[in-house]
Amino acid sequence: MPLSLAYQAFYQRILSASSYTQAQVTCFASSAFCLVLGVPSVLVGAVAASTDWNLTSYGSPTPYERGQAGSILPIALQYLTPSYVSIIGIGAVAAAVMSSMDSALLSSASMFSSNIYKNIIRNQASDREMQWVIRTSVVVCGLAGTALTFLDNSVLVFWLVGVDMSYTIMFPQLVCVLFFKVGVSNGYGASVGYLLALVLRILSGEPLINLPPVIHFPGFRKDAEGVMTQFFPFRTTIMLTSLCSILVASGVTSVIFNKGLLSERWDVFQIKRSQAKVTALTRLKKEESKKDCVEAKEAVVNKQLLDTSCICLLVQLSKSRQKFMDICFFLCLFRFCGSVLTL
């Protein structure tokens, strides 16, 4: 679950939402889908762990003992399923990998061209120039990704490290943007939380890139080769620490600038003006909602009055009709009595 919160697709869907409400609903809905989509992976791992590999052509030792636990899906498809199922499954995995690489390549090129080149380097860039920038960025990103495959470490290592950094550093920022108002979190808190999470994550070490830990969390162990492994959930601890630091730093800086303890010329992120705009916008929305409520009530009252008037008119008409019927009855009775007397 923590890794699913750090996928690039998750941030893309959340940040491309049309409103805060839609982004929040997407977060809660994705949590349920992550649980459901994690079931097949658990089943594949359980089958592979309970399999007697000596009865297959793979033989012993097991994939875990050979250090091939990360490739358990293609291994299970190749040795535990019929040939046609293996071909279809590996083809589906290859198609998914190519689709992911394609989207990552295009998103990287788009981020560079739109966020860096267009907004920082050349604000007046034409559309044709942006097309050539995107094409060049795609080629450069593709060559850089290909060059990474020649390193000793696997490309999966860089992906895991990127996911780790996204969870510990970026996820608290996203939570504050979506679920806390401007008065609760601001740019100062975001900067403090980012730097604190980055420093703590570096000091925690990472065996995948041979980075020794400086901070020893409770429960750490060393193997026979002297490599230390942190069994404490330090990633979640760093994430929560970053989240708390964002809220605390945001609250302190908000009080400092709103109370006038520091001059506004030191307010780099202009949080006082932002809060004033948010307050004015909130007040305007409340006034509009009150106005809409008054108009709705007046419409209901007018409708009730109209309905009452209609009912009164119908009552009057019914009474008039009753009187008319009574008059006609008496006229008929009088004529009948006159006819009898004439006879």
Secondary structure, 3 states (H helix, E strand, C coil): CCHHHHCHHHHHHHHCCCCHHHHHHHHHHHHHHHHHHHHHHHHHHHHHHCCCHHHCCCCCCCCCCCCCHHHHHHHHHHHHCCHHHHHHHHHHHHHHHHHHHHHHHHHHHHHHHHHHHHHHHCCCCCHHHHHHHHHHHHHHHHHHHHHHCCCCCCHHHHHHHHHHHHHHHHHHHHHHHHHCCCCCCCHHHHHHHHHHHHHHHHHCCEHHHCECCCCCCCCCEECCCCCEECCCCHHHHHHHHHHHHHHHHHHHHHHHHHCCCCCHHHCCCCHHHHHHHHHHHHHHHHHHHHHHHHHHHHHHHHHHHHHHHHHHHHHHHHHHHHHHHHHHHHHHHHHHHHHHHHC
